[in-house]
Amino acid sequence: QVQLVESGGGLVQAGGSLRLSCAASRITFSINHMGWYRRAPGKQRELVATTTSGGSTTYADSVKGRSTISRDNAKNTVYLQMNSLKPEDTAVYYCNIDNMYGYPYWGQGTQVTVSS
C-alpha cells in the first residue's frame, strides 16, 4: 500500500519561509505527477503546485513567484519551498502523486499556519 509521509509544516510569521517534503514509499509503479494541494478553512481544496516526471511544473497564480516545487525521483520525494508566506497561505497542505493512468494517492496533510 502506497504511503506518503509529509513533513515541514508548522507556524511561521508572515514573510517567512517553509519547506515541505513528501516521501512516497511502497511504490510499485512509475510516478507521473507529484505535487501539493491545500485546503484552507471554509474553502475547497486547491492545487498549489505540481511537477511531472519530465520536469514540467505548474503553479497556482497565488503562489507563483513565491514557491518552488522540486522532486528527487531516486528518492520518490517531492519538495515545496515556500517564501514570503502570507496569512492567506494558512491551510492544510496535502501531498499528491499519481501514476501514468492518473490514479491519485494522497498524504495525510500537514498544517501550515502563517501569522500576521
C-alpha positions in Angstrom: 0.0 0.0 0.0 1.4 3.4 -1.1 2.4 5.7 1.8 3.0 9.4 1.5 4.7 11.0 4.5 4.7 14.8 4.7 6.8 16.9 6.8 7.9 20.5 7.2 4.7 22.2 8.1 4.3 24.5 11.1 3.8 28.0 12.4 5.6 30.9 10.7 5.3 34.6 10.7 4.2 36.5 7.6 7.2 37.0 5.3 8.9 33.8 6.5 9.6 30.6 4.6 8.9 26.9 4.9 10.0 23.8 3.0 7.5 20.9 2.8 8.7 17.4 2.0 6.8 14.4 0.9 8.4 11.0 0.7 6.5 8.2 -1.1 7.1 4.6 -0.2 5.9 1.2 -1.3 5.9 2.4 -4.9 5.5 -0.3 -7.5 4.8 1.9 -10.4 6.2 4.9 -12.3 5.1 8.1 -10.7 3.8 10.7 -13.1 2.7 13.8 -11.3 4.0 14.8 -7.8 2.5 17.8 -6.2 0.9 19.8 -3.5 -2.7 20.8 -2.8 -4.1 22.8 0.1 -7.4 23.3 1.8 -7.9 26.5 3.8 -10.7 26.7 6.4 -14.0 27.0 4.8 -12.6 26.6 1.3 -12.3 23.8 -1.3 -9.0 22.0 -1.9 -6.9 23.7 -4.5 -3.8 23.0 -6.4 -0.6 24.7 -5.2 2.0 23.2 -7.5 2.7 20.1 -9.4 5.6 18.6 -11.4 5.6 15.9 -14.0 8.1 13.1 -14.4 9.6 15.1 -17.2 10.2 18.1 -15.0 7.4 20.3 -16.2 5.9 22.4 -13.4 2.6 24.1 -12.8 1.8 26.7 -10.1 -1.3 28.3 -8.8 -1.3 32.0 -9.5 -1.5 32.7 -5.8 1.9 31.2 -5.1 3.7 31.8 -8.4 7.0 33.6 -7.8 7.0 32.7 -4.1 7.2 29.0 -4.3 9.3 26.4 -6.0 8.4 22.7 -6.4 11.1 20.1 -7.0 11.4 16.3 -6.9 14.0 13.7 -6.3 13.0 10.8 -8.5 15.6 8.5 -6.9 14.0 9.1 -3.5 10.4 9.4 -4.7 10.3 12.6 -2.8 8.7 16.0 -3.7 9.5 19.3 -2.1 7.8 22.6 -1.9 9.8 25.6 -0.9 7.5 28.5 0.1 8.9 32.0 0.6 7.3 35.3 1.5 4.5 33.5 3.2 1.2 35.3 3.8 -1.6 34.7 6.2 -3.8 33.6 3.3 -1.4 30.7 2.8 -2.6 29.2 6.0 -4.1 25.7 5.2 -3.6 22.0 5.4 -1.2 21.0 2.7 -1.6 17.7 1.0 0.9 15.8 -1.0 -0.4 14.1 -4.1 1.1 11.7 -6.6 -0.4 9.8 -9.5 0.5 7.0 -11.8 0.5 7.1 -15.6 -3.2 6.4 -15.6 -3.9 9.3 -13.4 -4.8 7.3 -10.4 -4.2 9.6 -7.4 -2.7 8.9 -4.0 -2.9 11.4 -1.1 -0.9 12.1 2.0 -2.5 12.8 5.4 -1.8 16.5 5.3 0.4 18.9 7.1 -0.7 22.1 8.7 0.8 25.4 7.7 -0.1 28.4 9.7 1.1 31.9 8.8 0.6 34.6 11.5 0.3 38.2 10.7 
